[in-house]
């Protein structure tokens, strides 16, 4: 399921470039009346099979700030969710805070003005070309040191790590046989370029641009719905077919 949340800034004029934490605060506010659902989303190690991006309308990026211009300061959150149960919970969370003014930082107060379900698209064959709407994060976590390393589409580590992480998240639902199909998955990264984003005060490398994927249809539809890469539930990895 895909949907768009239309929002307005009612007090303040600029987001920090570390804005993803502010959007997550909106989602948490919408879910906080449902203790069990909130715990499922944010209090457990549950794999996030959804992704999102933010479009700041009439914006200017200056230094560490994103300034919204015009009398009506608008931004739009675009969600893609693989699991129908998660989709309903996220959709309802934003409906719960519709028209309600929420402080998402010391400088910003916002409200949700509309929540719109978007037409469902599916990958029809075994290939799709997509625009990266929020950066693809390729993260390699070292269990021994506890440290994370990040790679971009131009680095040789990118595809093997993306495939490994994809297998780890898909094997529970699809079984071990999915490993073979993931190994055969072709990922074309020549039109990706490096970008750096701030996430909870830390600068992390990611990839934006155009990506092409060729493989089994069920794999492509999973990636299109759930997103690609790590920390997707925090505003990364959203793809749009072009």
Secondary structure, 3 states (H helix, E strand, C coil): CEEEEEEEEEECCEEECCCHHHHHHHHHHHHCCCHHHHHHHHCCCCCCCEEEEEEECCEEEECCEEEECCCCCEEEEEEEECCHHHHHHHHHHHHHCECCCEECCCCCEEEEEEEEECCCCCCCCCEEEEEEEEEECEEEECCCCCCEEEECCCCCHHHHHHHHHHHHHHHHHHCCCHHHHHHHCEEECCCEEEEEEEECCEEEEEEEEEEEEECCHHHHHHHHHHCCCCCHHHCCCCEEEC
